[in-house]
Amino acid sequence: MTTPEENKAMFRRFIDEVWNNGNLAVADELFAPDAFTPSAPQLPPGPEGVKVIATLWRTAFPDFHMTIEDLIAEEDKVVARFTETGTHQGEFMGIAPTGRRISITEIGILRLVNNKVAESWYEVDMLSLMQQLGVLPPREESTAINNIEQESIMANDIIEQNRQIGQNFFNFLMRGGDPNQVFSPDFVYHDAQGVSHDLAGTMALIQPILVAIPDRAVEVEEEIITNDRVVLRWRRSGSFQNDAWGVHATGTRFNDVGVTILGIGANNKIAEIWEFVDFLNFFTQIGAIRELVANMGSGQSAS
């Protein structure tokens, strides 16, 4: 079995050679023949699926480049947070070339078996991408996401303590309570589009979700825990029952997925959060995308 550091090196090679340099044959070395991607089940299994999606992006954005901002490994799993840039010079998902530069964020999780990738999950900020390509109206300019230092695996008592902090976070989202018991005084939330929010701003973002989706449920499907990070891959469901985001309630149920990275502070509270949710998919599922786009075009905020 490979070590966490060896798994990190493999992930770096995957990004550098396949995505940044277009050497698609390397996927044959790194991915098992039956490797699959639950977040993109339409892709062929194994290395061929990697080649299909890499070709799609690199054809549309010939100067496509991925920069690893954070890398976390535990046992057979590796998590990476990326910044991706490129120029839209080819057709992408039916969108004609615009010549626009894009800069978006993504998170990827790989599970390795016998030194090869057996499963992979990816969450891309497609809402921001569509805004930058001009398909959707843009939001305000944002500050850059801060880089964070890499983790190291620590003793079991620290791991269990951080696991409980992650559980407390989801309990707060589900049931409410005093945020000061969960978050550090200098807490910062970095959303997927690069905007940083303090605790008061974060509570203002959470409140519409609590109102709009009273029957919300969140199930953690994967957790990766180190001495100062908790990575949670989750599935969320509920129904859009009350007006929010300037959009009228539709009563429609949704089921989406996301990834949250919790940065644990010295006081054993959450100091930072990085979150990756496909809001374009969310608003589409609840039947609100048309009204949302109209509101954004008229200057109303959806955050």
C-alpha positions, 0 to 999 in steps of 0.5 A: 500500500502506498503512503499518503505522500506517494498518493499526493505525488501521484495526484500531482503527476495526474494534474501536471501531465494529463491536464496541464500538458495534455499527455493523455496516455499517462491516464492508462498508468494511473487509473484502473480499467474499471475506475468510475466517477460517481459525480459524472456517471455518463463518462466511460469507465477507466482511463477512457473517461479521463481522456474524454473529459480532459479532451473536452476541456483542453479543446475548449480551453487550449491554454487550460491550466490547473494549479493545486492550492491544497492537497490532503491525503489519508490512507487510500484517499487524496483530496485536492483543491484547484484553481483552473484558468484558460481562454475559451477558444473552442466550443464547450457544452454547446457554447460557441467560443467567446475568447474570454478568460476564465478562472474557476475553482474545483475540488477532486477526491481520488480513492486508490486501490493497488496504486491506481485510481479506483474512484474519483469525485469532482465538484466544479464551480459551473455557476461561476464558469457560466457567468464568466462565459457570459451565459449568466449575468456576472456577480460582483468581483471577489477577493482571491481565495487564500492558499493554505498549508498542507496537512500532516496525519496526527494522533487518533485523539486529534482525528476523533476530536476533529471528526466531532467538530465536523459533526457539530458543524452539520448539527448546527446547519440542521438544527441551528444554535449558537454559532460562537460555539462552533466557529472561531471569532476570526472565522472566514468562509471562502465560497467557491467563487472566491468571496471571503465572508466573516461570521456575520456574513456567513450567517446571512448566507445560511439564513435563506437556506434555513428558511427556504428548505425547512425539510433539509437533510444532509448525509455525509458520504465521505470524510477525510480527517487530518490534524487541521482539516476535515474534508466532508463529501455530502449529499443534500436533499429537501424541497424549496418551500419558502421564497428566498434568493429573490425567487418564489418557492416552487415546492420542488424537491432536489438532491445535490452533492458538495464538498466542504473543507473545514479548517480547524483553529487552535481553539478547536473551533472552525476557523475557515471553510472552503465549500464547493457546491454546484449552485447551477445544478441546485437552482435548475433542480428547484425550477428557479433558474429562469427567475434567478437569471432575470433577477440577476440581470436586473441587479438583484442579488441571489446570495 
